[in-house]
């Protein structure tokens, strides 16, 4: 597995505005609360442990993480959040997958459909584009002098990761969704910190859009990500570094 890495400019990725960070923290906070519902102990709740790793990779403060987990026993106890996935098309046949957490399906589907149509896209039926993506655990680790490529190879073999790619500034480790928790824990136990750690939809191939259509596509992705119920948006479009999502 290889291709363009969105992590070429790590400094830029770390310097998001406070508003952007706040929006990310809010979405991850909901994920934490939902994952913690019924079992707030990450030692025995691997899904919660995975979301905590995602939160830490996004530099979410520990106090925020603890508050979000505590919400599982309070605010969310009376709400029934559903994890739903929507698929569709952007301009020029681009493929888009939208992951949501919602307590109102009609509101969420309506908002997504309206947002996509206003930007030249449209919602599709389940399975219409997901065949173009692979569900993978992805762990992104910044290169350091202490963590050279030979050491990284050894770690990946011991952790039984599926693959790893050495980019300019980072290593990208890939796992099956089932092995993600164990591989993540292996690296945590080694004291390795992550720039990214989550299970996500990875496009098998990417496409490049003309400049005018690219601007329209980026607007659609931005608008989708602004929706409260949308947790993640995945797509198969090659974007300039500064416009890469999350």
C-alpha positions in Angstrom: 0.0 0.0 0.0 1.5 3.3 -1.0 0.7 6.7 -2.4 0.6 10.3 -1.5 0.8 11.0 2.2 -1.2 13.8 3.7 1.4 14.2 6.4 4.2 15.7 4.3 3.9 19.0 6.2 3.6 17.9 9.8 4.1 21.5 11.2 1.1 22.7 9.2 -1.0 19.7 10.5 -0.1 20.6 14.1 -1.0 24.3 13.8 -4.7 24.1 13.2 -6.7 27.0 14.4 -8.4 26.9 17.8 -11.8 26.8 16.1 -10.8 23.8 14.0 -9.4 22.0 17.0 -12.5 22.7 19.0 -14.7 21.2 16.2 -12.5 18.1 16.1 -12.6 17.7 19.9 -16.4 18.0 19.9 -16.8 15.2 17.4 -14.3 12.9 19.1 -15.9 13.7 22.4 -19.2 12.3 21.1 -17.3 9.2 19.9 -15.7 8.7 23.3 -19.1 9.1 25.1 -20.8 6.6 22.8 -17.9 4.1 23.1 -17.9 4.4 26.9 -21.6 3.8 27.3 -22.1 0.6 29.3 -18.4 0.2 30.0 -16.2 3.3 30.7 -13.1 1.2 31.4 -10.6 1.2 28.5 -8.8 -1.8 30.0 -11.8 -4.0 29.2 -13.4 -1.9 26.4 -11.1 -2.0 23.4 -13.3 0.2 21.3 -13.1 2.9 23.9 -9.3 2.4 24.1 -9.1 2.9 20.3 -11.1 6.2 20.5 -8.9 7.4 23.4 -5.8 6.8 21.2 -7.5 8.7 18.4 -8.2 11.6 20.8 -4.6 11.7 22.0 -3.3 11.7 18.5 -5.5 14.8 17.9 -3.9 16.4 21.0 -7.2 16.4 22.9 -6.5 17.3 26.5 -6.8 14.6 29.1 -9.5 16.6 31.0 -11.6 16.7 27.9 -11.2 13.0 27.4 -12.3 12.2 31.0 -15.3 14.6 30.7 -16.4 13.0 27.5 -16.2 9.5 29.1 -18.1 10.7 32.1 -20.9 11.9 29.8 -21.7 8.3 28.9 -23.3 7.9 32.4 -25.1 11.2 32.3 -26.2 13.2 29.3 -26.1 10.3 26.8 -27.9 7.8 29.0 -31.3 8.9 27.6 -30.2 9.2 24.0 -29.9 6.5 21.4 -27.1 7.4 19.1 -26.8 5.3 15.9 -23.6 4.9 13.9 -24.7 5.3 10.3 -22.7 5.4 7.0 -23.8 7.2 3.9 -22.3 6.9 0.4 -22.5 9.1 -2.6 -20.8 11.1 -5.3 -19.2 14.4 -5.6 -18.5 16.3 -8.8 -17.0 14.4 -11.7 -18.0 11.0 -10.2 -15.8 11.4 -7.2 -16.5 8.9 -4.4 -17.5 10.0 -0.9 -18.2 8.0 2.3 -19.7 9.8 5.3 -19.6 8.3 8.8 -22.1 9.7 11.3 -23.3 9.5 14.9 -26.9 10.6 15.2 -30.0 10.5 17.4 -32.2 11.7 14.5 -31.8 9.8 11.3 -34.2 12.0 9.2 -32.3 15.1 10.2 -28.9 13.7 9.4 -29.9 12.1 6.0 -31.7 15.3 5.0 -28.7 17.5 6.0 -26.2 15.3 4.1 -28.4 15.0 1.0 -29.0 18.8 0.9 -25.3 19.6 1.4 -24.2 17.3 -1.3 -26.7 18.4 -3.9 -25.9 22.1 -3.3 -22.3 21.3 -4.3 -23.0 19.2 -7.4 -23.0 15.9 -5.6 -25.7 13.3 -4.7 -26.3 10.6 -2.1 -26.2 7.1 -3.4 -27.4 3.6 -2.3 -25.4 1.6 0.3 -22.5 0.0 -1.5 -22.4 2.3 -4.4 -18.8 3.5 -3.8 -17.6 1.6 -0.7 -16.2 -1.2 -3.0 -13.6 1.4 -4.0 -12.3 1.6 -0.4 -10.7 -0.7 2.1 -11.5 -0.5 5.8 -8.1 -0.3 7.5 -6.5 0.5 10.8 -4.1 3.4 10.2 -1.4 4.5 12.6 0.8 7.5 11.6 4.0 8.0 13.5 6.5 10.8 13.0 10.0 9.8 12.0 12.7 10.4 14.6 16.4 9.6 14.9 15.6 7.0 17.5 12.9 5.3 15.3 14.8 4.4 12.2 13.4 2.3 9.4 15.0 -1.0 10.5 13.5 -0.5 14.0 10.1 0.3 12.6 10.2 -2.8 10.4 11.0 -4.9 13.5 8.2 -3.4 15.4 5.7 -4.0 12.6 6.7 -7.6 12.3 6.4 -8.2 16.0 3.1 -6.4 16.2 1.8 -8.3 13.2 0.9 -5.2 11.3 -0.4 -5.8 7.8 2.0 -3.2 6.1 3.9 -0.1 6.7 5.0 2.7 4.4 7.9 5.0 4.9 7.1 8.5 3.7 9.2 11.7 3.9 8.3 12.7 7.4 6.3 9.8 8.8 5.7 6.1 8.9 2.2 4.9 8.0 1.3 1.6 9.6 -1.7 -0.4 8.2 -3.6 -3.1 10.0 -6.8 -5.1 9.5 -9.7 -3.6 11.6 -9.6 -6.7 13.8 -5.9 -6.3 14.6 -5.9 -2.5 15.0 -6.4 -2.6 18.8 -3.5 -5.0 19.4 -1.1 -3.3 17.0 -2.0 0.1 18.6 -1.3 -1.2 22.1 2.0 -2.8 21.0 3.3 0.6 19.8 1.9 2.4 22.9 3.7 -0.1 25.1 6.9 0.8 23.2 6.4 4.4 24.1 5.6 5.5 20.6 3.2 8.5 20.1 0.9 8.8 17.2 0.0 11.6 14.8 -3.1 9.6 13.8 -4.6 6.3 15.1 -8.0 5.1 13.9 -9.8 2.7 11.7 -10.8 4.4 8.5 -11.8 4.0 4.9 -8.7 4.1 2.6 -9.3 4.6 -1.1 -7.8 1.9 -3.3 -7.0 4.6 -5.9 -7.3 8.4 -6.0 -8.4 10.7 -8.8 -7.4 14.3 -9.6 -10.0 16.9 -10.5 -9.7 20.0 -12.6 -9.1 23.2 -10.6 -12.7 24.4 -10.9 -14.2 21.1 -9.9 -11.7 20.6 -7.2 -12.8 23.9 -5.5 -16.5 22.8 -5.6 -15.5 19.4 -4.2 -13.5 20.9 -1.3 -16.5 23.2 -0.5 -18.7 20.1 -0.3 -16.3 18.2 2.0 -15.9 21.3 4.2 -19.7 21.7 4.5 -20.2 18.0 5.3 -17.6 18.1 8.0 -19.3 21.1 9.6 -22.5 19.1 10.2 -22.8 18.2 13.8 -23.8 14.6 13.2 -20.9 13.9 10.8 -17.9 12.3 12.4 -15.7 11.5 9.4 -15.7 12.1 5.7 -13.6 9.9 3.4 -13.1 10.3 -0.4 -10.9 9.3 -3.3 -9.8 12.8 -4.5 -6.2 13.9 -4.4 -6.1 17.3 -2.7 -3.4 19.9 -2.1 -1.8 19.4 1.3 -3.5 22.4 2.8 -6.9 21.1 1.9 -6.4 17.6 3.2 -9.1 16.6 5.7 -8.3 16.0 9.3 
